[in-house]
Amino acid sequence: MIKRTFNQIREMAKGLNQTTQFGDVMVEGVTIDSRKIEPNNLFVPLVGEHVNGHQFVEKAFLQGAAASFWQSDMPNPPEGLPLIIVDDVQAALQQLAKVYRHQVDCKVVGITGSNGKTTTKDMTAALLSKKYKVCKTRGNYNNHLGMPLTLLSMDEDTDVAVLEMGMSSRGEIEFLSALAQPDIAVITNIGESHLLDLGSREEIANAKLEIVAGMADGGTLIYQGDEPLLLERIDGKYPHLKTVSFGRGQDSALYAASIMQNQDTTSFKLEENGDEYMIPVLGNHNVLNALAAILTARELQVSETAIKEGLKTIQLTNMRMEMVAGANGEKIINDAYNASPTSVKAAIELVEGMTGFKHKHLVFGDMLELGPQEEIFHLKIGEMINPSEINYLYTFGPLAQKIAEGAGKQFSSENVHSFQDKSALILKLKELSKAGDLILVKASRGMKLEEVVSALQAKNSVQ
């Protein structure tokens, strides 16, 4: 984490006040939450719609903070405390992180995309850790606040920072790229997430490509080569960058010649060398994420042997294709963190292709932020489910009911169950699922379908 004196922090953040008696006070680490103060932290009192962090500044010092920002337009700054006066506390946090990023002088990998950002981040960090000291985005700290906090959490001897870049509207990725200035940028794919805000997949592609904004000449852009929206926007358009593609098709620079799904792992061979690679996670789409991570590792001269070993040991952030056991002997794929039409189709493809289970159950909740065509997206998902491969479908939420309607065109009514009450869904699922069954649970984050997974893992399940 950042370790600097009060005066150094003040200069890096462009503080307005002059040197004080606190100039040599040592600051270690940064937090925006007064409840999570650690000894000698810098406290950043953000000004929100409902809470103003400045009211917690004195409390932060009582809990061990060494210094705090104070926004110049906030009245009554407490006297006798080591305050760094700034025009805007949020901008000061971002400025501090930008300066520190260059003082650490590490390589930066920026990762964005509609789906797979977090998984690709985790995979990339695992591969690079075989050779380098790596700092990666914690959880989903991928926005204008999370990224600065991640950068400021880096130790001085960090070799590579792997940063996830999220967005909801135009300009946000550009801002994050200008802040982090990535040496390598990865675009995992272009999906339908944020259609509500951006209106079209074309605009989503434009927004994701903002990741090149902070890149210097000679940087590397890694992208999914199966996506026409990326191909037409990248091919020949960035002569100052090295561009490398991955994908399913042979036109990509790196692609898998064959993929084999096992019960809780996926193996694949690369066309270029015939070598076999294994990842401890399910799904063809995760092979694509692994290809992006492999290309990134190669750019930073990680050996092929280390890449293979790193892939075997990846640990993904929770609720992303996470295989867990149910209380009655079911196998549950917990993919409840997020959902879009692209990722749901990939999940269906995965479950339909898996063998060795007595029955296979799909549990879907609403896919959110899809804009005016949201009902059509849900209906088409239901229509694509194959009743010869899937035994039962359960939906939760008003939009997901359209998935049930679409599936009802092929499934019998006994095999499709739609709910607006989560408890009722859980009861039906417990009634119909048995030992040896496979259950996939997937929805947008706001639906909180991890509660269904937890209920299935509870010991009082119906036998």
VENLINHU-V24034 format. One record per backbone hydrogen bond with DSSP energy under -1.0 kcal/mol. CO is the residue of the C=O (numbers start at 0). NH is the residue of the N-H. If there is no record, write none. Layout:
CO:NH, CO:NH
//
This chain:
1:28, 3:26, 4:8, 5:9, 6:10, 7:11, 8:12, 9:14, 19:22, 21:24, 22:6, 24:5, 26:3, 28:41, 30:43, 32:35, 37:40, 39:27, 40:65, 40:66, 41:30, 42:68, 43:45, 45:52, 50:47, 51:54, 52:55, 53:56, 55:59, 56:60, 57:61, 58:62, 59:64, 60:63, 63:39, 66:42, 67:83, 69:85, 70:73, 80:82, 81:67, 83:69, 84:15, 85:71, 87:91, 88:92, 89:93, 90:94, 91:95, 92:96, 93:97, 94:98, 95:99, 96:100, 97:101, 98:102, 99:103, 100:104, 106:160, 107:182, 107:183, 108:162, 109:185, 110:164, 111:187, 115:119, 116:120, 117:121, 118:122, 119:123, 120:124, 121:125, 122:126, 123:127, 124:128, 126:129, 127:130, 127:131, 132:158, 132:159, 134:161, 137:140, 139:141, 141:165, 142:146, 144:148, 145:149, 146:150, 147:151, 150:153, 151:1, 154:157, 158:106, 159:134, 160:108, 161:136, 162:110, 168:171, 170:174, 171:175, 172:176, 173:177, 174:178, 175:179, 176:180, 182:219, 183:109, 184:221, 185:111, 188:113, 191:194, 193:197, 194:198, 199:203, 200:204, 201:205, 202:206, 203:207, 204:208, 206:209, 207:210, 208:211, 209:212, 211:214, 215:218, 218:241, 219:184, 220:243, 221:186, 222:245, 223:226, 226:229, 226:230, 227:231, 229:233, 230:234, 233:236, 237:240, 239:217, 241:220, 243:222, 244:253, 245:224, 248:251, 253:246, 254:270, 257:268, 259:266, 264:261, 265:278, 266:259, 267:276, 268:256, 268:257, 269:273, 274:269, 276:267, 278:265, 278:280, 283:287, 284:288, 285:289, 286:290, 287:291, 288:292, 289:293, 290:294, 291:295, 292:296, 293:297, 294:298, 295:299, 296:301, 297:300, 302:306, 303:307, 304:308, 305:309, 306:310, 307:311, 318:336, 321:333, 323:331, 325:328, 328:435, 329:325, 330:438, 331:323, 332:334, 332:440, 333:321, 339:343, 340:344, 341:345, 342:346, 343:347, 344:348, 345:349, 346:350, 347:351, 348:352, 358:437, 359:390, 359:391, 360:439, 361:393, 362:441, 363:395, 365:443, 368:195, 370:373, 372:376, 373:377, 374:378, 375:379, 376:380, 377:381, 378:382, 379:383, 385:388, 385:389, 391:361, 392:416, 393:363, 394:418, 396:400, 398:401, 399:403, 400:404, 401:405, 402:406, 403:407, 405:408, 406:409, 406:410, 411:414, 414:392, 416:394, 418:396, 420:424, 421:425, 422:426, 423:427, 424:428, 425:429, 426:430, 427:431, 428:432, 433:436, 435:357, 436:330, 437:360, 438:332, 439:362, 440:334, 441:364, 443:446, 444:447, 447:450, 448:451, 448:452, 449:453, 450:454, 451:455, 452:456, 455:326
//
